[in-house]
Amino acid sequence: MDIPRIFNITESAHRIHNPFTPEKLATLGAALRLEAGTRVLDLGSGSGEMLCTWARDHGIVGTGIDLSQLFTEQAKRRAEELDVTDRVEFIHGDATGYVSDQKAGVAACVGASWIGGGVAGTIALLAQSLSPGGVILIGEPFWRQMPPTEDVARGCLAGSIADFLGLPERLASFGRLGYDVVEMVLADQDSWDRYEAAKWLTMRRWLEANPEDELAEEVRAKLSSEPERYATYTREYLGWGVFALMAR
């Protein structure tokens, strides 16, 4: 049980597996006005940076579940580095359908909404683990500017233009699901750069160390094409943000 190996390779040096920087994560934690002892559930927790730094900075307690064995191991090491192992735990497993026995003040899925079959299904899933009056965090792409053609949308690694909404439409969609948007923190082009460009050095170092690996050809192709693709498409057209929601 694991994510496709290519992601474990390209993002093995990442602490944050989305277009956020540590500063953006800190901004989000402060914006939520987290109180010590708040329980946070993170579905698709990656390498655990959100839970670990919030445990250190705000005194939250939390649980993260992620399908990547590598990222889960990295999360556990990060908890040790920040001396928060008594406050956070990380589980290697499939977060699809996961409902916590302990209700959370914050239930999050930051960039992995496929676990609920899309945004609406993931919000419904998170709500099952949420305390009354709690906050749902959902991380999701949106169009910074609408792609002029379907080819441009595919260049952003979307299936079609219809895969994502513009930011106003994304915000309005939460209201139609019965939620107030109470905060948001958005990626910018610089934080996108840190997410995407950091993969390139990782791929180059991996290729140097693993020239005969069965995925070497695929990694070489990605390293050769990704900088131009990213600069042409994703960087210009695709936004990303974390939205904080409370039920009406």
C-alpha positions in Angstrom: 0.0 0.0 0.0 1.7 3.1 -1.2 1.5 6.0 -3.7 3.0 5.6 -7.1 6.8 5.4 -6.8 7.4 8.4 -9.1 6.0 10.7 -6.4 8.1 9.2 -3.7 11.1 9.9 -5.9 10.3 13.5 -7.1 9.1 14.7 -3.7 11.4 12.8 -1.4 13.2 16.0 -0.3 10.0 17.9 0.3 8.7 18.7 3.7 5.5 20.2 2.3 3.9 18.3 -0.6 1.9 21.2 -2.0 2.6 24.8 -3.1 3.0 26.2 0.4 6.2 27.4 2.1 6.8 27.1 5.8 5.8 30.8 6.0 2.5 30.0 4.4 1.9 27.2 6.8 2.7 29.5 9.7 0.3 32.1 8.4 -2.5 29.6 8.1 -1.9 28.3 11.7 -2.0 31.9 13.0 -5.0 32.8 10.9 -7.0 29.9 12.5 -6.3 31.2 16.0 -5.4 27.8 17.1 -5.5 27.1 20.9 -3.4 24.7 22.8 -4.9 21.3 23.0 -7.0 21.7 19.8 -7.2 18.3 18.1 -6.3 18.3 14.4 -7.0 15.5 12.0 -5.0 15.6 8.7 -6.0 13.2 5.9 -3.2 13.0 3.4 -0.7 14.3 5.9 2.4 13.8 3.8 5.7 14.4 5.7 3.8 15.9 8.6 5.1 19.5 8.5 1.7 21.0 9.2 0.9 18.9 12.3 4.5 19.0 13.6 5.0 22.8 13.4 1.5 23.6 14.7 2.2 21.2 17.6 5.4 23.1 18.3 4.0 26.6 17.7 0.4 26.3 19.0 0.3 23.2 21.2 -2.2 21.4 19.1 -2.5 17.6 19.3 -3.1 15.6 16.1 -3.2 12.6 13.9 -2.1 12.3 10.3 -2.8 9.5 7.9 -0.9 9.1 4.6 -0.6 6.5 1.9 3.1 7.0 1.3 5.2 4.9 3.6 8.2 7.1 2.9 6.4 10.3 3.8 4.9 8.8 6.9 8.4 7.8 8.1 9.6 11.3 7.4 6.7 12.7 9.4 7.7 10.6 12.4 11.3 11.8 12.1 10.1 15.4 11.9 8.1 14.9 15.1 11.2 13.7 16.8 13.2 16.6 15.5 10.7 19.1 16.8 10.2 17.2 20.1 6.4 16.8 19.6 6.1 13.0 19.5 3.9 13.2 22.6 1.4 15.5 20.7 1.2 14.0 17.2 1.0 10.6 15.6 1.3 9.5 12.0 -0.4 6.4 10.5 0.7 4.8 7.3 -2.6 4.0 5.6 -5.4 4.8 3.2 -7.2 7.9 4.3 -10.1 7.1 2.0 -13.2 6.8 4.2 -11.2 7.5 7.4 -13.4 8.7 10.3 -11.7 9.4 13.7 -12.9 8.0 16.9 -12.0 11.3 18.6 -13.7 14.3 17.3 -11.4 17.1 16.0 -11.6 20.8 16.3 -9.9 21.0 12.9 -10.3 18.4 10.2 -8.1 18.9 7.2 -7.4 17.5 3.8 -4.9 19.7 2.2 -4.4 18.8 -1.4 -5.8 15.2 -1.5 -9.5 15.6 -2.2 -9.5 12.5 -4.3 -9.8 10.6 -1.0 -13.5 11.7 -0.9 -14.1 11.5 -4.7 -13.8 15.3 -5.0 -14.2 18.4 -2.9 -17.8 17.9 -1.9 -17.2 14.2 -0.9 -14.1 15.1 1.0 -15.8 17.9 3.0 -18.6 15.4 3.9 -16.0 12.9 5.0 -14.1 15.4 7.1 -17.4 16.5 8.7 -17.8 13.1 10.2 -14.7 13.6 12.4 -15.4 17.2 13.3 -16.5 18.6 16.7 -19.6 20.9 16.7 -18.4 24.3 15.8 -15.1 22.9 14.3 -13.3 24.0 11.2 -12.7 22.1 8.0 -9.6 22.8 6.0 -9.6 21.9 2.3 -6.7 22.6 0.0 -7.6 22.8 -3.7 -6.4 24.2 -7.0 -8.3 26.9 -8.8 -7.7 28.8 -12.0 -5.7 32.0 -11.5 -6.7 32.9 -15.0 -9.0 30.9 -17.2 -7.1 28.8 -19.7 -7.9 30.0 -23.3 -7.9 26.4 -24.6 -8.2 22.8 -23.4 -4.6 22.2 -24.5 -3.5 24.9 -22.0 -5.5 23.2 -19.3 -3.9 19.9 -20.0 -0.5 21.7 -19.9 -1.4 22.5 -16.3 -1.9 18.7 -15.8 -5.7 19.1 -15.6 -7.9 16.8 -17.6 -9.9 19.7 -18.9 -10.8 23.3 -18.1 -13.9 22.0 -16.2 -11.7 20.2 -13.7 -11.1 23.4 -11.7 -13.1 26.6 -10.9 -12.0 30.2 -10.8 -11.4 31.5 -7.3 -14.8 33.3 -7.0 -16.6 30.3 -8.2 -14.6 28.0 -5.8 -15.5 30.2 -2.9 -19.2 30.3 -3.9 -19.2 26.5 -4.2 -18.6 26.1 -0.5 -21.7 28.2 0.3 -23.8 25.9 -1.9 -22.5 23.0 0.3 -23.8 24.8 3.4 -20.5 26.2 4.7 -19.1 29.7 5.4 -15.6 30.4 4.3 -14.0 31.9 7.4 -10.4 32.1 6.2 -8.1 31.4 3.3 -4.4 31.4 2.6 -3.3 31.2 -1.1 -0.2 30.1 -2.7 1.6 32.6 -4.9 4.0 32.1 -7.8 7.1 32.1 -5.5 5.6 29.3 -3.3 4.7 27.4 -6.5 8.3 27.7 -7.5 9.5 26.2 -4.3 7.2 23.2 -4.7 7.8 22.5 -8.3 11.4 23.7 -8.9 12.6 21.8 -5.8 11.7 18.5 -7.6 14.2 19.2 -10.4 17.3 19.0 -8.2 15.9 16.0 -6.4 15.4 14.3 -9.8 18.9 15.1 -11.0 20.5 13.8 -7.8 18.3 10.7 -8.0 19.4 10.0 -11.6 23.0 10.4 -10.7 22.6 7.8 -7.9 20.3 5.4 -9.8 21.2 5.4 -13.5 20.1 1.8 -14.0 16.8 2.0 -12.1 13.6 1.0 -14.0 12.2 4.5 -13.6 15.4 6.3 -14.7 14.0 6.9 -18.2 10.8 8.3 -16.9 12.5 10.6 -14.4 15.0 11.8 -17.1 12.0 12.7 -19.4 10.3 14.6 -16.6 13.5 16.5 -15.7 14.0 17.4 -19.3 10.4 18.7 -19.8 9.1 19.9 -16.5 10.8 23.3 -16.2 9.4 24.5 -19.5 6.0 23.0 -19.0 5.7 24.5 -15.5 6.8 28.0 -16.6 4.5 27.9 -19.6 1.4 26.6 -18.0 1.1 25.9 -14.2 2.9 29.0 -13.0 0.7 31.3 -15.1 -2.7 29.7 -14.9 -3.1 27.6 -11.8 -3.6 28.8 -8.3 -3.9 26.8 -5.1 -5.2 27.6 -1.6 -6.3 26.3 1.7 -9.8 27.3 2.6 -11.2 27.2 6.2 -14.9 26.3 6.4 -17.5 26.2 9.2 -21.0 24.7 8.8 -23.9 27.2 8.6 
